[in-house]
């Protein structure tokens, strides 16, 4: 099954994870190194607390979120907490997919790049450059 395959039913959380893992494996090594050990999780939508914490009006505005301490801020003395997680919000991604008509694989890849990039302090220009690679 290629990433361009047409879905006849809404892609499941497992489908989104498969796309995300494929996208992550194909990303530049510098990005992959930044998120080594991070877990990719898919939830249907952001919860009320997350929406409020980010000052959003609706969970549909959020396609992804990186939770964790950037490697740049971790020290050897830090007590390891739960692993960093990259959350992908399935319903918001599917809504954007329907609205934009963009390839689902490309969309999931862009959400991942944006979440990783912003988490590690990359500029929008850096992120645009990575997206075009």
C-alpha positions in Angstrom: 0.0 0.0 0.0 1.6 3.2 -1.1 1.0 6.6 0.5 -1.0 7.8 -2.5 -3.6 5.0 -2.0 -7.2 6.3 -1.9 -9.1 5.6 1.3 -12.7 4.5 1.0 -13.3 4.8 4.7 -11.9 7.5 7.0 -8.3 6.6 7.9 -8.0 5.1 11.3 -5.5 6.0 14.1 -3.4 3.1 12.9 -3.4 4.4 9.4 -2.2 7.8 10.6 0.6 6.3 12.7 1.7 4.2 9.7 1.9 7.4 7.6 3.7 9.3 10.4 6.3 6.5 10.9 6.9 6.3 7.2 7.3 10.1 7.0 9.6 10.2 10.0 11.8 7.5 8.6 12.2 9.5 5.4 13.0 12.8 7.1 16.5 14.4 7.2 18.8 12.8 9.7 19.1 16.0 11.7 15.3 16.0 12.4 15.2 12.3 13.2 18.1 12.7 15.7 16.1 15.4 17.5 13.2 13.1 18.2 15.0 9.9 18.9 13.0 8.0 21.5 9.9 10.2 21.1 6.6 8.3 20.8 4.1 9.1 18.1 0.5 8.9 19.4 -2.8 9.6 17.6 -5.8 10.9 19.4 -9.1 11.9 17.8 -8.9 15.5 19.0 -7.2 17.7 21.5 -8.8 17.7 24.9 -10.4 20.8 26.5 -7.4 21.4 28.7 -5.0 21.4 25.8 -7.3 23.7 23.7 -7.5 26.1 26.7 -3.8 25.9 27.5 -2.9 26.9 23.9 -5.6 29.6 23.7 -7.4 28.0 20.8 -11.1 28.4 20.1 -11.7 24.8 19.0 -9.9 21.4 18.9 -10.2 21.4 15.1 -7.5 24.1 15.0 -4.9 21.8 16.3 -3.5 19.0 14.1 -0.5 18.1 16.2 1.4 18.8 19.4 4.9 18.0 20.6 5.0 17.3 24.4 8.3 17.0 26.1 11.6 18.8 27.0 13.7 19.8 24.0 17.0 18.0 23.8 18.6 21.4 23.8 17.2 21.9 27.3 17.9 18.4 28.8 20.8 17.9 31.1 22.5 14.7 32.2 21.3 15.4 35.7 17.7 15.4 34.6 15.5 12.7 36.0 14.0 11.1 33.0 10.2 11.7 32.9 7.8 10.1 30.5 9.2 10.0 26.9 8.6 12.9 24.6 5.4 12.4 22.6 4.3 13.8 19.3 0.5 13.9 19.3 -1.3 13.8 16.0 -5.0 14.8 16.2 -6.8 12.5 13.7 -10.0 14.4 13.2 -8.3 17.8 12.7 -5.9 16.2 10.2 -8.8 14.6 8.4 -10.7 17.9 8.3 -7.7 19.7 6.8 -7.3 16.8 4.4 -10.9 17.2 3.2 -10.7 21.0 3.1 -7.4 21.2 1.2 -7.5 18.1 -0.9 -3.8 17.6 -0.1 -2.3 14.2 -0.1 -2.8 12.6 3.3 0.8 11.4 3.6 2.1 14.9 2.7 -0.2 16.4 5.3 0.8 14.1 8.1 4.5 14.7 7.1 4.0 18.5 7.3 2.3 18.3 10.7 5.2 16.2 12.0 7.8 18.6 10.6 6.0 21.6 12.1 5.6 20.1 15.5 9.2 18.9 15.7 10.5 22.1 14.2 8.6 24.5 16.5 9.4 22.4 19.5 13.2 22.7 18.8 13.0 26.4 18.0 13.4 26.2 14.2 12.1 29.2 12.3 9.3 29.0 9.8 12.0 29.4 7.1 13.9 26.4 8.5 10.7 24.4 8.5 9.8 25.5 4.9 13.3 24.4 3.8 12.9 21.0 5.5 9.4 20.5 4.0 10.7 21.0 0.5 13.6 18.5 0.9 
